[in-house]
Amino acid sequence: MKLEFVKYEKRNHIAYITFNRPERMNALHPPCHIEMDGVWDDFIADKSMWVAIVTGAGEKAFSAGNDLRWTAENRGKVDQMLRGKGGFAGITARFDIYKPIIAAVNGFALGGGFEIALACDIIIAAEHARFGLPEPRVGLAAAAGGVHRLPRHIPLKIAMGMMLTGKHITAAEAHKWGIANEIVPLKDLMATAEKWAAEIMECSPLSVQASKEAALDGLGIPVKDAMEKPYEILSKLFRSKDAVEGPLAFSEKRKPNWTGE
């Protein structure tokens, strides 16, 4: 896969995805969204990939969101299809990724950058990271999921305060309100994200994926309906080799050898 604006590496069941436009604060433009569609397609299809870690190149920004300079320079010239099928960074409008995704936020996560982080399952932030949806300050709106996901993550009044003023919050504030799972010095950011990934991978990958699918698909409906809803991946899990391996490893007092099958 040829990539110009994103780095994509695979090691030890972990997919490392890095926005690689540090000269633009990792702001993203349509060609990058197209590349990210392909990255997510590959991540889903590769059975050896169990967890993804998403971050930005450099030390200043995870992603500053939409590349407004590129947008201004190319207004009226770009086919809307260039936006890609999965929304901003190929993920904000994609709802079929049940493998866990960790955002390692290494600086500013603003606008679309914040929307990317909100679309991930776990957020690890560097101490200097800042989060916000400043779109109203430039005549836009956080339409890539921000105005919908943020009020589902934190109290409504706090979310409305952020969205209606466009103000940023610090990493410490993000942790206080439950947006970030952990705050660490920048030098420890990737190691901490990898620690979380390793802890996830101590579990059966099918169990993790089934848990994520059921949790997300059950949001917004009564618990009774959510519990009665059929989930294909749960049926697959209970018929899997991992469902045999887990109890066997427990009885034999050893670590399980997960295969994801």
N, C-alpha and C positions, 0 to 999 in steps of 0.2 A: 504494500500500500504506500503510494507516494504522498507524503505530507509536507506542506510548506509552512503552515502556521501552527501546527500542533506536533508535539513529540509523543510517541506512543511506544512504550516498552513493556515487556512481559518478563517477570521474574518470580519464580517460586509461587505460582498460582495468583500473583498479584499483577494487575494491569496498572501501569503508571501513565497517567494522561496529563500532559503539561501544556498549557496555553503558552505559545512561544512567540509573543509579540511584545517583548519588554519595552521596546522603543515607543510603543503606544499604550503603555501601562496594561498590556494584555487585553486591551479593548478588542472586541470581536466584530467582524464584518461578515457579510454573506458568504464569501469563499471559505471562511473558517467554519461557519455553520455546516456547510456541505461536507467538509473534511470530517467534522465531528459526527455527522450522520454515519459515515463509514466506520469510524472508530467504534461507535456504540454497536453497530451491526456486528462487527468482528468480536467485540467483547461478549455479546450475547451468544454468538455461535460457537465460540471456543470453549469447549467443556473443561479445559485445563485452567481456565481463568475463573477464580472464585470470588475475588474482591477487586474493586477498582479504587485507586487513590487519584484524585483530581487536584491539581495545583497550578500555580502560575510561575513563569520563568522570572528570575530575579528576586529582589527582596522588597520591592515597593508595592506590588499589586498582585492579587489573585486574579482579578479582572475588573477593570474600570467600567465594564458594561459595553454598551453599544458604541462603536467607533463613530462618534458624531462628525469628526472631520471627514472621514470616508463617506458618510451618509450625505454630508453637505456637498462634497465634491462630485458625487455620483447621482444626485437626486434626479429622478426622471429617466435615468439611463439603465437602470438595473431591472431585469425581469424579476417579478416577485417570487418566481420559483426558486431563485437563488437562496431564498431564506431557508430552504431545506425542509425535510418532513418532520423533524423532531423538535422544531422550535429553536430557541436561542441555545447555542452550543450543542444542538442536537438532542437536548435532554429536557428542556422545560415543558415541552408538549408531548413528551414520550412517556407512556405509562405501561410499558411491557418489559421493563428491566427489573427483574426480581433478585438479581445478584446485588449484594450490598455495595454501596458507593460512599466513600469517605472523602469529604472536602478538606484539604489541608490549606487553610487560608493564610497566605503569607504576606498579607498587606491589605490594600483597599479591595473590598468586595462591594461594589456600588452598582446600582441599577441592575442591568442584566447579570453582572457578576454576583450580586447578592441573590438574584433569582436562581442562578446555577447552584449556589450553595444550599439554598432552601430546597431545591429538588434532590439534593443528596440525602443520605440517611443519617450520617454522622458528620459533625463539623468540629475539626480541631483548628484552633486559631492561634496565630502568633500574637504575642502581647501587644504589638503595635497595630494589629489589624483593626479596620473600621468597616462598619456595615451601614448601608443606607439605600433608600430608593429616592434619589434626587430628581427623578424625571419631571415632576411638575415645575421645577426651577428652569427647565429648558423647553417648556411647552409640550411635554410628552406625558405618558403615563406608564406605569410598570405593568404592561399588558402581557408580559411573558410569564405570568403566574404570580408575580410579586404581590399584587393587590388581593389575590385569593389565598396564597400560601401563608403570608405573614400573619394575618388575623387568625389562622388556624394553629400557628406556632406559639403565639404570645397573647396576653390579654388584649381585648379589642381596643381599649382606649390608648394603650401604649402603641399598638400598631397604627391606629388612626393618627396619633400624634406624629409618628415617623413619616407616614405616607403623605399627610396633608402639608407638612412643612418641608419635607425633603431633607431633614436633618440626619446627620450621621450619628451612630452610637459606637462606643469603644468596644474592644474585645471583652473587657470586664463587664460592661453592661449587657453584651450579648450573652455572656455566661449567666449573669444574674437572671435574665428573662428566659433562659432555657433554649436559646438559639444555638449556642455553642456547647459542646459536650466537655471540652477541656481547653484551657488556655496555657500555653507554654512559651518559653523563650524561642525566638526564631531558630536558633541553632538546634533546638530539639524537636522542631515541628515534624519533619519527615519521619524521624525515629519514633515519635509518638503515634503518628498515623499508622506506621508499620506495626507498632505494638498492638493497636486496636485491630488491625487486619489479622495479626497472628492469633489474637484471642477469638476473633470470629472464626478463623479456620481451625480452631480446636473443636468446633462443632461440625456436624454433618452439613456439607454444602446444600444438599437438598432440603434439610430441615430449616436452614437459614432462609433459603429462597421461599419455601412454603410459608414460613412465619411472616416474611415481608409481604408476600402477596396477600395473605389473609388479612393482615393488619391494615394495609392500605385500601384493599377492596372493601373492607368492612366499615371504613370511616363514613360517617354521615348516614348510616342506617341503624335501626334498632339492633341491639345485641342479639336478640332472638333470631332476627332475619340474617344477621351476619353469620351466626353459628350454623344455621340451616342451609346456607348458600353452598352449592357444590363447588369444590376447588379441585381442578384436575391435578394440580401439582401435589396435593395432599394424597390423592389416590396413588400417584406415582411414587411418592415418598414411602408409603406403607407397603408397597410391593418391591421396594428397592433392596439392593445388597446392603446399603448403609443401615437400613432398618434391622437387618440381621446382625450386622457387624457391631452396632452400638451396644445392645444388650450382651452380646457375646464378650466383647472387650471388657465391659463392666464386670461380668461374672468371673473373667480370667484375670482381673486386676491389672490391666495393661491399657496403654493408649490405643484408641481405635485407629484403624487404617482406612480412612475415608477414601472413597473413589468417586463419589458424586453419581453413582449408578445404582 
